[in-house]
């Protein structure tokens, strides 16, 4: 019996698209309203800040994203320093979203894009140094400044202000090479 009246729920849901709705955007978030129209081509993009936001669901798509201070733990990667030492380094990036409209309209996955910029910057910066130089700069704090400066420009163009990019892990790596034995080696 419930499935017989399911079409009524679908009609009510469809009609609800033509009534305005509101959403409260938290102080730690911002967003973008993409407003389309039945009568013109393209869409209009409007940045929204914290507070009450009104929109028409039939013609507007609303996307909300955190703009406050955020951190992201970057996965460890193995690099080779300029003197041939294998090193495992892991990092952390801290940032704020300065231009939420730019971030949400130019990127499909903002968090993944930030990681994609930060990881190669760590690799690029650390592999140019020798192991002893890398340790010395890590202790002095100058390595973190170099890392931050290497991503700041790229992420600023995407609407992100980088607070810091630093290494959380740094240790020499020993590479083990496993060789699979063949049947003949096992028989011998």
Residue pairs with C-beta under 8 A, 6 or more apart in sequence:
16 57
17 56
17 57
17 58
18 56
18 58
19 56
19 57
20 54
20 55
20 56
21 54
21 55
21 56
21 57
22 52
22 53
22 54
22 55
23 52
23 53
23 55
23 62
23 64
24 51
24 52
24 53
25 31
25 48
25 49
25 50
25 51
25 52
25 53
25 64
26 50
27 50
27 68
28 50
28 66
28 67
28 68
29 50
29 64
29 65
29 66
29 67
29 68
30 47
30 48
30 49
30 50
30 64
30 65
30 67
30 97
30 100
31 47
31 48
31 53
31 62
31 63
31 64
31 65
31 100
31 104
32 45
32 46
32 47
32 48
32 62
32 63
32 100
32 101
32 104
32 105
33 45
33 46
33 48
33 53
33 55
33 60
33 61
33 62
34 43
34 44
34 45
34 60
34 61
34 62
34 63
35 43
35 44
35 45
35 46
35 55
35 59
35 60
36 42
36 43
36 59
36 60
36 61
37 43
37 59
38 59
45 101
45 105
47 99
47 100
47 101
48 62
53 62
55 62
63 104
65 97
65 100
65 103
65 104
65 110
66 97
67 96
67 97
67 98
67 100
68 96
69 94
69 95
69 96
69 163
70 94
70 95
70 96
70 97
71 92
71 93
71 94
71 95
72 92
72 93
72 95
72 111
72 114
72 115
72 118
73 90
73 92
73 168
74 90
74 91
74 92
74 93
74 115
74 118
74 119
74 122
75 90
75 119
76 88
76 89
76 90
76 169
77 88
77 89
77 90
77 119
77 122
77 123
78 86
78 87
78 88
78 89
78 173
78 175
79 86
79 87
79 88
79 89
79 122
79 123
79 126
79 127
80 86
80 87
80 127
81 87
81 126
81 127
81 129
81 130
81 131
81 134
82 127
82 128
82 129
82 130
83 130
83 131
85 130
85 131
85 172
86 172
86 173
86 174
86 175
87 126
87 131
87 134
87 170
87 171
87 172
87 173
88 169
88 170
88 171
88 172
88 173
89 122
89 126
89 167
89 169
89 170
90 167
90 168
90 169
90 170
91 118
91 119
91 122
91 147
91 165
91 166
91 167
91 168
91 169
92 164
92 165
92 166
92 168
93 114
93 115
93 118
93 151
93 162
93 164
93 165
94 162
94 163
94 164
94 165
95 114
95 155
95 160
95 161
95 162
95 163
96 160
96 161
96 163
97 103
97 110
97 159
97 160
97 161
98 156
98 159
98 160
98 161
99 159
100 159
101 159
102 158
102 159
103 110
103 158
103 159
103 160
104 110
106 158
106 159
107 113
107 158
110 158
113 158
114 155
114 160
117 151
117 154
117 155
117 158
118 151
118 165
121 147
121 150
121 151
121 165
122 147
122 165
122 167
124 150
125 143
125 146
125 147
125 150
126 134
126 143
126 167
129 137
131 172
134 143
134 170
135 170
137 143
137 146
138 167
138 170
143 166
143 167
144 164
144 165
144 166
144 167
147 165
147 166
147 167
148 162
148 163
148 164
148 165
148 166
150 165
151 162
151 165
152 162
155 161
155 162
156 162
